[in-house]
């Protein structure tokens, strides 16, 4: 025995299957909540009497909440994965519901700011839970499946959109429906367990005063972790900047610059979210068989080109087809989550992911919409602005390849050895 690997499984098979289903269910609502601001954006502009530049700034401010997710994600190394995950699900459900009752742009931004903070916390801790609990041979597939279920949320939002947007509540109905996860959360709250790997290493973290534990984030930048920190930060900044520019402005772009009606937007999004599952279904096996580096290269490259075509084209079929590919390439989220969850040791995994994803990487999610809004004012087109920003993966990919080492098929303990 080398003593490097932890015996598996850590839990009985039935619990692991339930755990995957439980987490995937809430990821579905995360995908739904992420889509509906895309759908609502043109109507927000009308109801709140603001232009594209102002909406871009508003989306950027909302996404600052994803940076502050650093705080609750960081606390997962002290208070546990379970407590922070359940708090996050509760938080984003409540603030999504409150968003439906916004009276102006300011309170809408405030509600969505906190909803986005809790939503990103939930998805980040969920990835850590699955990384720590699932056997190595299924880890990449499990994390990818979790992110893939967000597509089901997108399909749900796209399907109900044309039926609710012309009602008395209009776009607000989309946010009311976002609270539908609450009964399931209450019913299964007590069944979720703390991860075994956290329990094995929690005592040392809890001995440190809370304020001092936050100061301990500097360990991520120590020489032994510096290369991993650069890799993680670059990956997450790239994914966030590319994703936020593609996701948040599609409905606004095709409605205001290509003349699409509600039915056309619903059809395109439903088709795109339905077919994009192919990208996610391919990512899991690619991670575990082709490797992390190769998978990241393929998805970053295709994603950048597809987004550029989508936001530059005039033809509706080309725009729709390109957006199918764009959504499929959003499997970059589980790819990034798998890579950055693996490269750091268990005792600092949540902290390190909070630093590289939320403190640094999420700056891309906050900055990109603001840049898109400002650039659209200069170019006179949201589509042209997004097309330019969407090429950022091609700029950052060389840095990622230089800093990321291959980890496929290895136990977490072996990676750190």
Secondary structure as GFF3:
##gff-version 3
##sequence-region A 1 417
A	DSSP	alpha_helix	13	47	.	.	.	ID=ss1
A	DSSP	alpha_helix	52	79	.	.	.	ID=ss2
A	DSSP	alpha_helix	81	99	.	.	.	ID=ss3
A	DSSP	alpha_helix	105	133	.	.	.	ID=ss4
A	DSSP	alpha_helix	136	164	.	.	.	ID=ss5
A	DSSP	alpha_helix	172	177	.	.	.	ID=ss6
A	DSSP	three_ten_helix	178	181	.	.	.	ID=ss7
A	DSSP	alpha_helix	182	188	.	.	.	ID=ss8
A	DSSP	three_ten_helix	189	191	.	.	.	ID=ss9
A	DSSP	alpha_helix	196	206	.	.	.	ID=ss10
A	DSSP	alpha_helix	210	215	.	.	.	ID=ss11
A	DSSP	three_ten_helix	216	221	.	.	.	ID=ss12
A	DSSP	alpha_helix	223	248	.	.	.	ID=ss13
A	DSSP	alpha_helix	250	256	.	.	.	ID=ss14
A	DSSP	alpha_helix	262	275	.	.	.	ID=ss15
A	DSSP	alpha_helix	277	285	.	.	.	ID=ss16
A	DSSP	pi_helix	286	290	.	.	.	ID=ss17
A	DSSP	alpha_helix	292	310	.	.	.	ID=ss18
A	DSSP	alpha_helix	316	328	.	.	.	ID=ss19
A	DSSP	three_ten_helix	329	331	.	.	.	ID=ss20
A	DSSP	alpha_helix	332	342	.	.	.	ID=ss21
A	DSSP	three_ten_helix	346	348	.	.	.	ID=ss22
A	DSSP	alpha_helix	349	353	.	.	.	ID=ss23
A	DSSP	pi_helix	354	361	.	.	.	ID=ss24
A	DSSP	alpha_helix	363	379	.	.	.	ID=ss25
A	DSSP	alpha_helix	382	389	.	.	.	ID=ss26
A	DSSP	alpha_helix	392	403	.	.	.	ID=ss27
A	DSSP	alpha_helix	412	416	.	.	.	ID=ss28
###
